[in-house]
Amino acid sequence: MDPLDKDIIIRLRNNDREAFRKVYWAHRKSVYGLALRYLKDSQLAEDAVQDIFLKLWQNRDSLDSGKSLRGFLFTSLKHHVLNMIKSRKRRVLRQMEYTRFTDDQTDDPESRMLLSEYEHIFNRGLQKLPARKQLIYRLKSIDGYSNKEIAGRLGVSIHTVKSQYSRANKFIRKFMSIHSGM
């Protein structure tokens, strides 16, 4: 724990806005970096940073002066991201469907297990799609091809790609929702 944390926490508990500004500017970039690693979306990461610092200010009275501010911020961020997923925010769920989280992205075994479970459920759902829908879904969502590129590659119309992708995406979201309890 940073020895200055105790003083800053005491100042925060006394409603010191300057102390809050110092914490914000000292930790903003690292919180944003971790949020971006989790979410893979700069706007969602920015929103998460704002939410975490708002939570810090709102909960300043209950901060433990014996604990690390950095630890509080990163733990809050992890829980915030998981809550975003649980509340089925569409963009986060879509990013979860596409992104594989590695073990080094979280130190919390419970979070690692939950993320691994979501990935497993997603992969099971993907395997249940018919081969053509699965291929279109993978090309668009995972590999990042455009509808036009997929249509050219598979020799089908753009309308067919859009339709097949839409149905596959709807199926995956429903499958994730049913099997993950979200």
N, C-alpha and C positions, 0 to 999 in steps of 0.2 A: 504494500500500500504506500502510495505517495504521502510523505509526511505533511504536505500542504493540504491534503484532502480533508483532514480533520478540521482545520481552520476554515476552509471553504465551505464545508458542510454546516458548520456552526453559523457562518455568515448567511448561507442560503436559508437556514432555519429562521434567521432573523430578518427575512425578506430583503436581503441585500441584492439589488438588481445588478450591481457592478460585479459581484461574485458570480452571479449567473452568467453574465456576459463573458467573463473569463473562462468559465467552464465550457460554455458554448464554443468559443473560438479555439480553445485548447483541444477539444475533442470532436468538433464537427467533421473534419476531414476523415478521421479514422472510423467514425460511426457511419458516415456516408459510404466509405469504401467497403465496409462489411455489408451494409444494406445492399449495395450494388452487387456484391458477390452472391448474396442470397437471392435477390429479386431479378437480376439481369435486365433491369429497366431503370433508366436514370430518373424518370419522373416518379416512379413508385419509391425509389430509394430516397429522393428528396422529401417526399411526403412522409416516409418513415422517420427520417431524421427530425423533421418538424414535430411529429407525434411523440418521439422519444424525449425531446427536450421540453415539450409541453408537459409530458408526464413527470419529468424531473421537477419542473417548477410547481406543478400541482401537488406533488407528494413531498415537497421539501421539508415539511414538518415531521415526516416519519423517517427521514434519512438517518441511517446509523453512522455516527461519526467514527466508528471503528472499522468501517468497510470502505472499499475502494469505489470512488465515483466511476472510474472507467469500467469496473466490474458491473456496477449498477446499470450503466448505459448499455453495455453489450448484452447483459442478461435481459434487460428490458427489450432490446431490439430483437433478440431471438424469440421471445414470447410474442412480441408484436407481429412478427412475420408469421409465426404459427397461427396466431389468431386471425390474421388476414386470410390465411389458407382455410382455416376452419369456417370462417364466415363466407366462404365461397366467392370472394372477390374475383371476378372473372379473369382479370389480367394476371393475377397472381397464380390462380389455378392453371391457366394456360402455360405460364412460365414453368410451373412445377411439372407439368406434363412433358415439357421439352428438355428441362434441365436436369442433369444428374448432379446431385450434391456429393462432394467427396467428403471423406471422414475428417479431413483437416479443416473443414469450414465451420465446424462447431465442436466445442469441447463437451457439450452437454449430452450424455448418453441417451437421455430420454428424447431429446430433439433429433439426434442421429437416428434413433430407432423409428420415430414417427416419420421422418423424411424418407427413410428406407422403405417403410411400409407403404407410403404413398407411391413411391416409384414402382414397387412390386405390383400394387393394384393397377397402376397405369399400364405397365407392361402386360399384365394379364388381360386387361381390356383391349389393348392393341392387338393381341394375338387372336382375340375373338372376332375381329373384323374380317370380312372376306378379303382375299389376297389383293384385289385391285384397290379397294378402299384403303386398305392398310398401306399399300405402296404410295398412293396419292397423299395420304395423311403424313407419312414419313417424309416424302419429298418436300411437302409444303412446310410442315411444322418443325421438323427436326433438321432437315437439310437446307431449308430456307429458299427453295425454288419458288418462282412466281407461277401463277396460274398458266400464263402463256408458255413459260419454259416447260412446265409439266405436260401441257397439252402437246407441244411439239415433240417432246421426248417420248410420249406414249402413243402419239398418233390419234389423239381424240380431240374433241372440241373443248374450248375453254369452258363452255357451259357444263359439259360433263365433269370437268375437273372441279368446278365450283360446287356442283350438286353433290358429287361423291365426297368431297372434302367436308361440306356442310353436314352431311349425314354422319360421316365418321366422327367429326368433332362433337356433334350432338350425342352420339352414342358414348364416346369416351367420357364426356362430362357427366352423363347420366350414370355410367358404370362407376366412375369415381365417387359420385355422390352416394350411390346405393351401397357400395362396398367399403367406403371409408367412414360412413356414418356422418358425413358432412351435411 
